[in-house]
Amino acid sequence: MIVFYEAVNILFDIIQIFIFVRIFLSFLPIDNSNGFSRFIYDITEPILGPCGMLLERLGIDTGFLDFSPLLALLFMNLIIYVLKIIIF
């Protein structure tokens, strides 16, 4: 079980790094057809897309700011915390 926890923890750490890179890239005037930015977008969109839809369904209007990365990071940390409680 500890190996499973460590594997999930490492996977989530990598995904969190990709999310932070996507946040950083969103502030730069980079063309979305760029291979690197397309790769980061494709990796993070399956996680950030549902978080953005959840914010819309809850009626949370964030204006021009996108809080879906913050919500995704919160959910991922919550999952790791629950796994830690279950395993240890």
PDB file of N, CA, C and O in Angstrom:
ATOM      1  N   MET A   1       0.815  -1.200   0.000  1.00  0.00           N
ATOM      2  CA  MET A   1       0.000   0.000   0.000  1.00  0.00           C
ATOM      3  C   MET A   1       0.858   1.264   0.000  1.00  0.00           C
ATOM      4  O   MET A   1       0.499   2.274  -0.604  1.00  0.00           O
ATOM      5  N   ILE A   2       1.985   1.188   0.682  1.00  0.00           N
ATOM      6  CA  ILE A   2       2.856   2.358   0.746  1.00  0.00           C
ATOM      7  C   ILE A   2       3.409   2.678  -0.644  1.00  0.00           C
ATOM      8  O   ILE A   2       3.569   3.844  -1.004  1.00  0.00           O
ATOM      9  N   VAL A   3       3.697   1.630  -1.418  1.00  0.00           N
ATOM     10  CA  VAL A   3       4.202   1.839  -2.775  1.00  0.00           C
ATOM     11  C   VAL A   3       3.138   2.534  -3.623  1.00  0.00           C
ATOM     12  O   VAL A   3       3.457   3.424  -4.412  1.00  0.00           O
ATOM     13  N   PHE A   4       1.881   2.134  -3.464  1.00  0.00           N
ATOM     14  CA  PHE A   4       0.781   2.776  -4.189  1.00  0.00           C
ATOM     15  C   PHE A   4       0.685   4.250  -3.812  1.00  0.00           C
ATOM     16  O   PHE A   4       0.536   5.111  -4.679  1.00  0.00           O
ATOM     17  N   TYR A   5       0.772   4.533  -2.518  1.00  0.00           N
ATOM     18  CA  TYR A   5       0.706   5.919  -2.051  1.00  0.00           C
ATOM     19  C   TYR A   5       1.850   6.740  -2.643  1.00  0.00           C
ATOM     20  O   TYR A   5       1.636   7.857  -3.114  1.00  0.00           O
ATOM     21  N   GLU A   6       3.047   6.194  -2.618  1.00  0.00           N
ATOM     22  CA  GLU A   6       4.205   6.918  -3.149  1.00  0.00           C
ATOM     23  C   GLU A   6       4.068   7.145  -4.657  1.00  0.00           C
ATOM     24  O   GLU A   6       4.428   8.210  -5.158  1.00  0.00           O
ATOM     25  N   ALA A   7       3.554   6.153  -5.378  1.00  0.00           N
ATOM     26  CA  ALA A   7       3.374   6.306  -6.825  1.00  0.00           C
ATOM     27  C   ALA A   7       2.358   7.399  -7.137  1.00  0.00           C
ATOM     28  O   ALA A   7       2.586   8.228  -8.017  1.00  0.00           O
ATOM     29  N   VAL A   8       1.246   7.402  -6.423  1.00  0.00           N
ATOM     30  CA  VAL A   8       0.226   8.436  -6.631  1.00  0.00           C
ATOM     31  C   VAL A   8       0.779   9.803  -6.247  1.00  0.00           C
ATOM     32  O   VAL A   8       0.517  10.796  -6.926  1.00  0.00           O
ATOM     33  N   ASN A   9       1.534   9.854  -5.171  1.00  0.00           N
ATOM     34  CA  ASN A   9       2.115  11.116  -4.715  1.00  0.00           C
ATOM     35  C   ASN A   9       3.084  11.676  -5.762  1.00  0.00           C
ATOM     36  O   ASN A   9       3.061  12.873  -6.049  1.00  0.00           O
ATOM     37  N   ILE A  10       3.926  10.823  -6.326  1.00  0.00           N
ATOM     38  CA  ILE A  10       4.866  11.270  -7.360  1.00  0.00           C
ATOM     39  C   ILE A  10       4.115  11.724  -8.609  1.00  0.00           C
ATOM     40  O   ILE A  10       4.453  12.750  -9.200  1.00  0.00           O
ATOM     41  N   LEU A  11       3.096  10.961  -9.012  1.00  0.00           N
ATOM     42  CA  LEU A  11       2.295  11.343 -10.176  1.00  0.00           C
ATOM     43  C   LEU A  11       1.634  12.701  -9.966  1.00  0.00           C
ATOM     44  O   LEU A  11       1.651  13.545 -10.862  1.00  0.00           O
ATOM     45  N   PHE A  12       1.057  12.913  -8.797  1.00  0.00           N
ATOM     46  CA  PHE A  12       0.409  14.190  -8.507  1.00  0.00           C
ATOM     47  C   PHE A  12       1.422  15.327  -8.450  1.00  0.00           C
ATOM     48  O   PHE A  12       1.115  16.446  -8.862  1.00  0.00           O
ATOM     49  N   ASP A  13       2.624  15.059  -7.946  1.00  0.00           N
ATOM     50  CA  ASP A  13       3.663  16.094  -7.932  1.00  0.00           C
ATOM     51  C   ASP A  13       4.020  16.523  -9.356  1.00  0.00           C
ATOM     52  O   ASP A  13       4.184  17.712  -9.630  1.00  0.00           O
ATOM     53  N   ILE A  14       4.139  15.553 -10.252  1.00  0.00           N
ATOM     54  CA  ILE A  14       4.459  15.865 -11.647  1.00  0.00           C
ATOM     55  C   ILE A  14       3.330  16.664 -12.286  1.00  0.00           C
ATOM     56  O   ILE A  14       3.581  17.639 -12.994  1.00  0.00           O
ATOM     57  N   ILE A  15       2.088  16.254 -12.039  1.00  0.00           N
ATOM     58  CA  ILE A  15       0.944  16.979 -12.596  1.00  0.00           C
ATOM     59  C   ILE A  15       0.886  18.400 -12.039  1.00  0.00           C
ATOM     60  O   ILE A  15       0.566  19.338 -12.768  1.00  0.00           O
ATOM     61  N   GLN A  16       1.193  18.562 -10.756  1.00  0.00           N
ATOM     62  CA  GLN A  16       1.185  19.900 -10.161  1.00  0.00           C
ATOM     63  C   GLN A  16       2.244  20.788 -10.804  1.00  0.00           C
ATOM     64  O   GLN A  16       2.012  21.979 -11.009  1.00  0.00           O
ATOM     65  N   ILE A  17       3.397  20.222 -11.120  1.00  0.00           N
ATOM     66  CA  ILE A  17       4.430  20.997 -11.810  1.00  0.00           C
ATOM     67  C   ILE A  17       3.921  21.446 -13.177  1.00  0.00           C
ATOM     68  O   ILE A  17       4.120  22.595 -13.571  1.00  0.00           O
ATOM     69  N   PHE A  18       3.260  20.535 -13.903  1.00  0.00           N
ATOM     70  CA  PHE A  18       2.690  20.896 -15.202  1.00  0.00           C
ATOM     71  C   PHE A  18       1.639  21.995 -15.066  1.00  0.00           C
ATOM     72  O   PHE A  18       1.558  22.886 -15.912  1.00  0.00           O
ATOM     73  N   ILE A  19       0.840  21.936 -14.013  1.00  0.00           N
ATOM     74  CA  ILE A  19      -0.178  22.973 -13.793  1.00  0.00           C
ATOM     75  C   ILE A  19       0.490  24.319 -13.543  1.00  0.00           C
ATOM     76  O   ILE A  19       0.044  25.335 -14.077  1.00  0.00           O
ATOM     77  N   PHE A  20       1.552  24.345 -12.741  1.00  0.00           N
ATOM     78  CA  PHE A  20       2.256  25.605 -12.490  1.00  0.00           C
ATOM     79  C   PHE A  20       2.912  26.132 -13.765  1.00  0.00           C
ATOM     80  O   PHE A  20       2.942  27.342 -13.988  1.00  0.00           O
ATOM     81  N   VAL A  21       3.434  25.241 -14.599  1.00  0.00           N
ATOM     82  CA  VAL A  21       4.009  25.670 -15.877  1.00  0.00           C
ATOM     83  C   VAL A  21       2.916  26.269 -16.758  1.00  0.00           C
ATOM     84  O   VAL A  21       3.137  27.281 -17.422  1.00  0.00           O
ATOM     85  N   ARG A  22       1.736  25.643 -16.765  1.00  0.00           N
ATOM     86  CA  ARG A  22       0.622  26.184 -17.562  1.00  0.00           C
ATOM     87  C   ARG A  22       0.203  27.558 -17.050  1.00  0.00           C
ATOM     88  O   ARG A  22      -0.087  28.451 -17.846  1.00  0.00           O
ATOM     89  N   ILE A  23       0.168  27.736 -15.741  1.00  0.00           N
ATOM     90  CA  ILE A  23      -0.169  29.049 -15.177  1.00  0.00           C
ATOM     91  C   ILE A  23       0.856  30.080 -15.641  1.00  0.00           C
ATOM     92  O   ILE A  23       0.491  31.181 -16.053  1.00  0.00           O
ATOM     93  N   PHE A  24       2.135  29.724 -15.573  1.00  0.00           N
ATOM     94  CA  PHE A  24       3.195  30.633 -15.999  1.00  0.00           C
ATOM     95  C   PHE A  24       3.071  30.954 -17.489  1.00  0.00           C
ATOM     96  O   PHE A  24       3.218  32.108 -17.892  1.00  0.00           O
ATOM     97  N   LEU A  25       2.798  29.931 -18.307  1.00  0.00           N
ATOM     98  CA  LEU A  25       2.676  30.150 -19.751  1.00  0.00           C
ATOM     99  C   LEU A  25       1.475  31.012 -20.106  1.00  0.00           C
ATOM    100  O   LEU A  25       1.476  31.686 -21.137  1.00  0.00           O
ATOM    101  N   SER A  26       0.456  30.996 -19.264  1.00  0.00           N
ATOM    102  CA  SER A  26      -0.734  31.801 -19.568  1.00  0.00           C
ATOM    103  C   SER A  26      -0.450  33.297 -19.485  1.00  0.00           C
ATOM    104  O   SER A  26      -1.201  34.100 -20.038  1.00  0.00           O
ATOM    105  N   PHE A  27       0.622  33.678 -18.801  1.00  0.00           N
ATOM    106  CA  PHE A  27       0.978  35.090 -18.693  1.00  0.00           C
ATOM    107  C   PHE A  27       1.910  35.547 -19.813  1.00  0.00           C
ATOM    108  O   PHE A  27       2.186  36.739 -19.947  1.00  0.00           O
ATOM    109  N   LEU A  28       2.391  34.608 -20.612  1.00  0.00           N
ATOM    110  CA  LEU A  28       3.316  34.940 -21.689  1.00  0.00           C
ATOM    111  C   LEU A  28       2.588  34.951 -23.029  1.00  0.00           C
ATOM    112  O   LEU A  28       1.659  34.171 -23.239  1.00  0.00           O
ATOM    113  N   PRO A  29       3.008  35.833 -23.936  1.00  0.00           N
ATOM    114  CA  PRO A  29       2.371  35.865 -25.265  1.00  0.00           C
ATOM    115  C   PRO A  29       2.938  34.770 -26.175  1.00  0.00           C
ATOM    116  O   PRO A  29       3.655  35.054 -27.134  1.00  0.00           O
ATOM    117  N   ILE A  30       2.606  33.516 -25.858  1.00  0.00           N
ATOM    118  CA  ILE A  30       3.109  32.373 -26.622  1.00  0.00           C
ATOM    119  C   ILE A  30       1.981  31.830 -27.487  1.00  0.00           C
ATOM    120  O   ILE A  30       0.838  31.720 -27.045  1.00  0.00           O
ATOM    121  N   ASP A  31       2.321  31.492 -28.723  1.00  0.00           N
ATOM    122  CA  ASP A  31       1.343  30.905 -29.637  1.00  0.00           C
ATOM    123  C   ASP A  31       0.970  29.505 -29.142  1.00  0.00           C
ATOM    124  O   ASP A  31       1.846  28.712 -28.796  1.00  0.00           O
ATOM    125  N   ASN A  32      -0.319  29.208 -29.109  1.00  0.00           N
ATOM    126  CA  ASN A  32      -0.775  27.915 -28.614  1.00  0.00           C
ATOM    127  C   ASN A  32      -0.427  26.758 -29.538  1.00  0.00           C
ATOM    128  O   ASN A  32      -0.563  25.597 -29.151  1.00  0.00           O
ATOM    129  N   SER A  33       0.019  27.055 -30.752  1.00  0.00           N
ATOM    130  CA  SER A  33       0.422  25.979 -31.652  1.00  0.00           C
ATOM    131  C   SER A  33       1.857  25.529 -31.378  1.00  0.00           C
ATOM    132  O   SER A  33       2.340  24.580 -31.997  1.00  0.00           O
ATOM    133  N   ASN A  34       2.535  26.203 -30.457  1.00  0.00           N
ATOM    134  CA  ASN A  34       3.869  25.808 -30.037  1.00  0.00           C
ATOM    135  C   ASN A  34       3.799  24.397 -29.456  1.00  0.00           C
ATOM    136  O   ASN A  34       2.884  24.090 -28.692  1.00  0.00           O
ATOM    137  N   GLY A  35       4.747  23.542 -29.805  1.00  0.00           N
ATOM    138  CA  GLY A  35       4.726  22.149 -29.361  1.00  0.00           C
ATOM    139  C   GLY A  35       4.760  21.991 -27.857  1.00  0.00           C
ATOM    140  O   GLY A  35       4.026  21.175 -27.300  1.00  0.00           O
ATOM    141  N   PHE A  36       5.613  22.773 -27.188  1.00  0.00           N
ATOM    142  CA  PHE A  36       5.732  22.660 -25.735  1.00  0.00           C
ATOM    143  C   PHE A  36       4.460  23.119 -25.040  1.00  0.00           C
ATOM    144  O   PHE A  36       3.957  22.440 -24.145  1.00  0.00           O
ATOM    145  N   SER A  37       3.942  24.270 -25.449  1.00  0.00           N
ATOM    146  CA  SER A  37       2.728  24.767 -24.799  1.00  0.00           C
ATOM    147  C   SER A  37       1.537  23.868 -25.112  1.00  0.00           C
ATOM    148  O   SER A  37       0.660  23.700 -24.264  1.00  0.00           O
ATOM    149  N   ARG A  38       1.485  23.288 -26.306  1.00  0.00           N
ATOM    150  CA  ARG A  38       0.412  22.351 -26.657  1.00  0.00           C
ATOM    151  C   ARG A  38       0.506  21.099 -25.782  1.00  0.00           C
ATOM    152  O   ARG A  38      -0.516  20.580 -25.332  1.00  0.00           O
ATOM    153  N   PHE A  39       1.734  20.609 -25.538  1.00  0.00           N
ATOM    154  CA  PHE A  39       1.940  19.439 -24.681  1.00  0.00           C
ATOM    155  C   PHE A  39       1.452  19.717 -23.259  1.00  0.00           C
ATOM    156  O   PHE A  39       0.742  18.902 -22.671  1.00  0.00           O
ATOM    157  N   ILE A  40       1.834  20.865 -22.713  1.00  0.00           N
ATOM    158  CA  ILE A  40       1.411  21.227 -21.354  1.00  0.00           C
ATOM    159  C   ILE A  40      -0.106  21.351 -21.295  1.00  0.00           C
ATOM    160  O   ILE A  40      -0.730  20.891 -20.339  1.00  0.00           O
ATOM    161  N   TYR A  41      -0.699  21.964 -22.301  1.00  0.00           N
ATOM    162  CA  TYR A  41      -2.153  22.116 -22.339  1.00  0.00           C
ATOM    163  C   TYR A  41      -2.838  20.751 -22.402  1.00  0.00           C
ATOM    164  O   TYR A  41      -3.808  20.507 -21.684  1.00  0.00           O
ATOM    165  N   ASP A  42      -2.336  19.865 -23.259  1.00  0.00           N
ATOM    166  CA  ASP A  42      -2.948  18.543 -23.410  1.00  0.00           C
ATOM    167  C   ASP A  42      -2.832  17.705 -22.141  1.00  0.00           C
ATOM    168  O   ASP A  42      -3.727  16.916 -21.836  1.00  0.00           O
ATOM    169  N   ILE A  43      -1.749  17.865 -21.406  1.00  0.00           N
ATOM    170  CA  ILE A  43      -1.564  17.103 -20.167  1.00  0.00           C
ATOM    171  C   ILE A  43      -2.471  17.630 -19.059  1.00  0.00           C
ATOM    172  O   ILE A  43      -3.022  16.844 -18.289  1.00  0.00           O
ATOM    173  N   THR A  44      -2.632  18.937 -18.970  1.00  0.00           N
ATOM    174  CA  THR A  44      -3.364  19.517 -17.840  1.00  0.00           C
ATOM    175  C   THR A  44      -4.852  19.711 -18.094  1.00  0.00           C
ATOM    176  O   THR A  44      -5.618  19.838 -17.138  1.00  0.00           O
ATOM    177  N   GLU A  45      -5.281  19.739 -19.338  1.00  0.00           N
ATOM    178  CA  GLU A  45      -6.689  20.016 -19.623  1.00  0.00           C
ATOM    179  C   GLU A  45      -7.655  18.965 -19.061  1.00  0.00           C
ATOM    180  O   GLU A  45      -8.739  19.337 -18.613  1.00  0.00           O
ATOM    181  N   PRO A  46      -7.310  17.661 -19.066  1.00  0.00           N
ATOM    182  CA  PRO A  46      -8.242  16.699 -18.458  1.00  0.00           C
ATOM    183  C   PRO A  46      -8.489  16.938 -16.974  1.00  0.00           C
ATOM    184  O   PRO A  46      -9.487  16.464 -16.432  1.00  0.00           O
ATOM    185  N   ILE A  47      -7.609  17.655 -16.318  1.00  0.00           N
ATOM    186  CA  ILE A  47      -7.788  17.964 -14.897  1.00  0.00           C
ATOM    187  C   ILE A  47      -8.419  19.338 -14.721  1.00  0.00           C
ATOM    188  O   ILE A  47      -9.335  19.507 -13.917  1.00  0.00           O
ATOM    189  N   LEU A  48      -7.931  20.315 -15.471  1.00  0.00           N
ATOM    190  CA  LEU A  48      -8.421  21.682 -15.298  1.00  0.00           C
ATOM    191  C   LEU A  48      -9.784  21.912 -15.943  1.00  0.00           C
ATOM    192  O   LEU A  48     -10.555  22.749 -15.474  1.00  0.00           O
ATOM    193  N   GLY A  49     -10.087  21.185 -17.005  1.00  0.00           N
ATOM    194  CA  GLY A  49     -11.378  21.340 -17.677  1.00  0.00           C
ATOM    195  C   GLY A  49     -12.564  21.063 -16.760  1.00  0.00           C
ATOM    196  O   GLY A  49     -13.454  21.906 -16.639  1.00  0.00           O
ATOM    197  N   PRO A  50     -12.596  19.895 -16.108  1.00  0.00           N
ATOM    198  CA  PRO A  50     -13.707  19.621 -15.184  1.00  0.00           C
ATOM    199  C   PRO A  50     -13.775  20.596 -14.010  1.00  0.00           C
ATOM    200  O   PRO A  50     -14.863  20.916 -13.531  1.00  0.00           O
ATOM    201  N   CYS A  51     -12.622  21.067 -13.548  1.00  0.00           N
ATOM    202  CA  CYS A  51     -12.630  22.050 -12.450  1.00  0.00           C
ATOM    203  C   CYS A  51     -13.252  23.360 -12.919  1.00  0.00           C
ATOM    204  O   CYS A  51     -14.001  23.994 -12.176  1.00  0.00           O
ATOM    205  N   GLY A  52     -12.947  23.765 -14.144  1.00  0.00           N
ATOM    206  CA  GLY A  52     -13.556  24.978 -14.697  1.00  0.00           C
ATOM    207  C   GLY A  52     -15.054  24.830 -14.871  1.00  0.00           C
ATOM    208  O   GLY A  52     -15.813  25.761 -14.602  1.00  0.00           O
ATOM    209  N   MET A  53     -15.486  23.636 -15.329  1.00  0.00           N
ATOM    210  CA  MET A  53     -16.926  23.398 -15.481  1.00  0.00           C
ATOM    211  C   MET A  53     -17.624  23.380 -14.128  1.00  0.00           C
ATOM    212  O   MET A  53     -18.761  23.837 -14.012  1.00  0.00           O
ATOM    213  N   LEU A  54     -16.956  22.856 -13.105  1.00  0.00           N
ATOM    214  CA  LEU A  54     -17.539  22.855 -11.761  1.00  0.00           C
ATOM    215  C   LEU A  54     -17.738  24.274 -11.257  1.00  0.00           C
ATOM    216  O   LEU A  54     -18.769  24.585 -10.661  1.00  0.00           O
ATOM    217  N   LEU A  55     -16.760  25.132 -11.491  1.00  0.00           N
ATOM    218  CA  LEU A  55     -16.896  26.527 -11.079  1.00  0.00           C
ATOM    219  C   LEU A  55     -18.057  27.199 -11.807  1.00  0.00           C
ATOM    220  O   LEU A  55     -18.795  27.985 -11.213  1.00  0.00           O
ATOM    221  N   GLU A  56     -18.217  26.889 -13.100  1.00  0.00           N
ATOM    222  CA  GLU A  56     -19.336  27.461 -13.866  1.00  0.00           C
ATOM    223  C   GLU A  56     -20.674  26.972 -13.337  1.00  0.00           C
ATOM    224  O   GLU A  56     -21.607  27.760 -13.183  1.00  0.00           O
ATOM    225  N   ARG A  57     -20.773  25.671 -13.058  1.00  0.00           N
ATOM    226  CA  ARG A  57     -22.038  25.105 -12.573  1.00  0.00           C
ATOM    227  C   ARG A  57     -22.413  25.636 -11.199  1.00  0.00           C
ATOM    228  O   ARG A  57     -23.593  25.774 -10.878  1.00  0.00           O
ATOM    229  N   LEU A  58     -21.403  25.931 -10.394  1.00  0.00           N
ATOM    230  CA  LEU A  58     -21.678  26.500  -9.076  1.00  0.00           C
ATOM    231  C   LEU A  58     -22.038  27.976  -9.160  1.00  0.00           C
ATOM    232  O   LEU A  58     -22.427  28.583  -8.162  1.00  0.00           O
ATOM    233  N   GLY A  59     -21.910  28.551 -10.343  1.00  0.00           N
ATOM    234  CA  GLY A  59     -22.254  29.956 -10.534  1.00  0.00           C
ATOM    235  C   GLY A  59     -21.202  30.906 -10.007  1.00  0.00           C
ATOM    236  O   GLY A  59     -21.495  32.065  -9.711  1.00  0.00           O
ATOM    237  N   ILE A  60     -19.979  30.421  -9.889  1.00  0.00           N
ATOM    238  CA  ILE A  60     -18.893  31.265  -9.392  1.00  0.00           C
ATOM    239  C   ILE A  60     -18.293  32.010 -10.577  1.00  0.00           C
ATOM    240  O   ILE A  60     -17.637  31.413 -11.431  1.00  0.00           O
ATOM    241  N   ASP A  61     -18.525  33.319 -10.622  1.00  0.00           N
ATOM    242  CA  ASP A  61     -18.016  34.157 -11.701  1.00  0.00           C
ATOM    243  C   ASP A  61     -16.677  34.731 -11.265  1.00  0.00           C
ATOM    244  O   ASP A  61     -16.615  35.567 -10.364  1.00  0.00           O
ATOM    245  N   THR A  62     -15.609  34.280 -11.905  1.00  0.00           N
ATOM    246  CA  THR A  62     -14.275  34.732 -11.527  1.00  0.00           C
ATOM    247  C   THR A  62     -13.759  35.837 -12.434  1.00  0.00           C
ATOM    248  O   THR A  62     -12.602  36.243 -12.325  1.00  0.00           O
ATOM    249  N   GLY A  63     -14.601  36.319 -13.315  1.00  0.00           N
ATOM    250  CA  GLY A  63     -14.166  37.389 -14.207  1.00  0.00           C
ATOM    251  C   GLY A  63     -13.129  36.884 -15.183  1.00  0.00           C
ATOM    252  O   GLY A  63     -13.307  35.830 -15.793  1.00  0.00           O
ATOM    253  N   PHE A  64     -12.053  37.621 -15.335  1.00  0.00           N
ATOM    254  CA  PHE A  64     -11.021  37.217 -16.279  1.00  0.00           C
ATOM    255  C   PHE A  64      -9.980  36.303 -15.643  1.00  0.00           C
ATOM    256  O   PHE A  64      -9.080  35.823 -16.332  1.00  0.00           O
ATOM    257  N   LEU A  65     -10.090  36.058 -14.350  1.00  0.00           N
ATOM    258  CA  LEU A  65      -9.174  35.142 -13.675  1.00  0.00           C
ATOM    259  C   LEU A  65      -9.716  33.720 -13.735  1.00  0.00           C
ATOM    260  O   LEU A  65     -10.921  33.495 -13.613  1.00  0.00           O
ATOM    261  N   ASP A  66      -8.814  32.768 -13.924  1.00  0.00           N
ATOM    262  CA  ASP A  66      -9.192  31.357 -13.982  1.00  0.00           C
ATOM    263  C   ASP A  66      -8.742  30.687 -12.689  1.00  0.00           C
ATOM    264  O   ASP A  66      -7.547  30.529 -12.442  1.00  0.00           O
ATOM    265  N   PHE A  67      -9.703  30.301 -11.877  1.00  0.00           N
ATOM    266  CA  PHE A  67      -9.388  29.659 -10.607  1.00  0.00           C
ATOM    267  C   PHE A  67      -9.418  28.136 -10.695  1.00  0.00           C
ATOM    268  O   PHE A  67      -9.293  27.463  -9.672  1.00  0.00           O
ATOM    269  N   SER A  68      -9.580  27.582 -11.894  1.00  0.00           N
ATOM    270  CA  SER A  68      -9.602  26.128 -12.019  1.00  0.00           C
ATOM    271  C   SER A  68      -8.269  25.479 -11.626  1.00  0.00           C
ATOM    272  O   SER A  68      -8.299  24.383 -11.065  1.00  0.00           O
ATOM    273  N   PRO A  69      -7.091  26.090 -11.887  1.00  0.00           N
ATOM    274  CA  PRO A  69      -5.857  25.470 -11.387  1.00  0.00           C
ATOM    275  C   PRO A  69      -5.813  25.419  -9.857  1.00  0.00           C
ATOM    276  O   PRO A  69      -5.340  24.440  -9.280  1.00  0.00           O
ATOM    277  N   LEU A  70      -6.298  26.455  -9.217  1.00  0.00           N
ATOM    278  CA  LEU A  70      -6.319  26.467  -7.753  1.00  0.00           C
ATOM    279  C   LEU A  70      -7.227  25.368  -7.219  1.00  0.00           C
ATOM    280  O   LEU A  70      -6.879  24.677  -6.262  1.00  0.00           O
ATOM    281  N   LEU A  71      -8.387  25.209  -7.838  1.00  0.00           N
ATOM    282  CA  LEU A  71      -9.325  24.165  -7.424  1.00  0.00           C
ATOM    283  C   LEU A  71      -8.733  22.779  -7.681  1.00  0.00           C
ATOM    284  O   LEU A  71      -8.887  21.881  -6.853  1.00  0.00           O
ATOM    285  N   ALA A  72      -8.063  22.598  -8.813  1.00  0.00           N
ATOM    286  CA  ALA A  72      -7.442  21.308  -9.126  1.00  0.00           C
ATOM    287  C   ALA A  72      -6.350  20.967  -8.117  1.00  0.00           C
ATOM    288  O   ALA A  72      -6.264  19.831  -7.651  1.00  0.00           O
ATOM    289  N   LEU A  73      -5.519  21.948  -7.782  1.00  0.00           N
ATOM    290  CA  LEU A  73      -4.469  21.708  -6.792  1.00  0.00           C
ATOM    291  C   LEU A  73      -5.067  21.377  -5.429  1.00  0.00           C
ATOM    292  O   LEU A  73      -4.541  20.527  -4.710  1.00  0.00           O
ATOM    293  N   LEU A  74      -6.148  22.035  -5.075  1.00  0.00           N
ATOM    294  CA  LEU A  74      -6.828  21.756  -3.812  1.00  0.00           C
ATOM    295  C   LEU A  74      -7.364  20.325  -3.787  1.00  0.00           C
ATOM    296  O   LEU A  74      -7.175  19.609  -2.804  1.00  0.00           O
ATOM    297  N   PHE A  75      -8.030  19.908  -4.864  1.00  0.00           N
ATOM    298  CA  PHE A  75      -8.560  18.542  -4.937  1.00  0.00           C
ATOM    299  C   PHE A  75      -7.442  17.503  -4.891  1.00  0.00           C
ATOM    300  O   PHE A  75      -7.568  16.480  -4.218  1.00  0.00           O
ATOM    301  N   MET A  76      -6.358  17.763  -5.601  1.00  0.00           N
ATOM    302  CA  MET A  76      -5.258  16.805  -5.619  1.00  0.00           C
ATOM    303  C   MET A  76      -4.629  16.663  -4.242  1.00  0.00           C
ATOM    304  O   MET A  76      -4.304  15.553  -3.821  1.00  0.00           O
ATOM    305  N   ASN A  77      -4.456  17.766  -3.544  1.00  0.00           N
ATOM    306  CA  ASN A  77      -3.907  17.692  -2.190  1.00  0.00           C
ATOM    307  C   ASN A  77      -4.871  17.015  -1.230  1.00  0.00           C
ATOM    308  O   ASN A  77      -4.443  16.320  -0.309  1.00  0.00           O
ATOM    309  N   LEU A  78      -6.161  17.210  -1.434  1.00  0.00           N
ATOM    310  CA  LEU A  78      -7.164  16.536  -0.609  1.00  0.00           C
ATOM    311  C   LEU A  78      -7.118  15.024  -0.835  1.00  0.00           C
ATOM    312  O   LEU A  78      -7.218  14.254   0.120  1.00  0.00           O
ATOM    313  N   ILE A  79      -6.970  14.598  -2.078  1.00  0.00           N
ATOM    314  CA  ILE A  79      -6.879  13.167  -2.380  1.00  0.00           C
ATOM    315  C   ILE A  79      -5.645  12.555  -1.723  1.00  0.00           C
ATOM    316  O   ILE A  79      -5.726  11.473  -1.142  1.00  0.00           O
ATOM    317  N   ILE A  80      -4.513  13.232  -1.811  1.00  0.00           N
ATOM    318  CA  ILE A  80      -3.287  12.734  -1.175  1.00  0.00           C
ATOM    319  C   ILE A  80      -3.468  12.655   0.337  1.00  0.00           C
ATOM    320  O   ILE A  80      -3.027  11.688   0.958  1.00  0.00           O
ATOM    321  N   TYR A  81      -4.102  13.646   0.931  1.00  0.00           N
ATOM    322  CA  TYR A  81      -4.336  13.656   2.379  1.00  0.00           C
ATOM    323  C   TYR A  81      -5.218  12.483   2.797  1.00  0.00           C
ATOM    324  O   TYR A  81      -4.934  11.815   3.791  1.00  0.00           O
ATOM    325  N   VAL A  82      -6.279  12.234   2.047  1.00  0.00           N
ATOM    326  CA  VAL A  82      -7.180  11.119   2.370  1.00  0.00           C
ATOM    327  C   VAL A  82      -6.453   9.787   2.208  1.00  0.00           C
ATOM    328  O   VAL A  82      -6.613   8.895   3.042  1.00  0.00           O
ATOM    329  N   LEU A  83      -5.658   9.638   1.148  1.00  0.00           N
ATOM    330  CA  LEU A  83      -4.882   8.412   0.979  1.00  0.00           C
ATOM    331  C   LEU A  83      -3.915   8.198   2.133  1.00  0.00           C
ATOM    332  O   LEU A  83      -3.739   7.075   2.604  1.00  0.00           O
ATOM    333  N   LYS A  84      -3.294   9.273   2.584  1.00  0.00           N
ATOM    334  CA  LYS A  84      -2.352   9.164   3.698  1.00  0.00           C
ATOM    335  C   LYS A  84      -3.066   8.696   4.963  1.00  0.00           C
ATOM    336  O   LYS A  84      -2.533   7.872   5.706  1.00  0.00           O
ATOM    337  N   ILE A  85      -4.264   9.214   5.211  1.00  0.00           N
ATOM    338  CA  ILE A  85      -5.030   8.803   6.394  1.00  0.00           C
ATOM    339  C   ILE A  85      -5.441   7.333   6.278  1.00  0.00           C
ATOM    340  O   ILE A  85      -5.371   6.594   7.260  1.00  0.00           O
ATOM    341  N   ILE A  86      -5.863   6.909   5.100  1.00  0.00           N
ATOM    342  CA  ILE A  86      -6.306   5.523   4.916  1.00  0.00           C
ATOM    343  C   ILE A  86      -5.140   4.545   5.054  1.00  0.00           C
ATOM    344  O   ILE A  86      -5.279   3.497   5.685  1.00  0.00           O
ATOM    345  N   ILE A  87      -4.004   4.883   4.472  1.00  0.00           N
ATOM    346  CA  ILE A  87      -2.871   3.954   4.450  1.00  0.00           C
ATOM    347  C   ILE A  87      -2.116   3.944   5.767  1.00  0.00           C
ATOM    348  O   ILE A  87      -1.724   2.880   6.245  1.00  0.00           O
ATOM    349  N   PHE A  88      -1.908   5.096   6.353  1.00  0.00           N
ATOM    350  CA  PHE A  88      -1.117   5.152   7.581  1.00  0.00           C
ATOM    351  C   PHE A  88      -2.057   5.245   8.727  1.00  0.00           C
ATOM    352  O   PHE A  88      -1.623   5.305   9.877  1.00  0.00           O
TER     353      PHE A  88
END
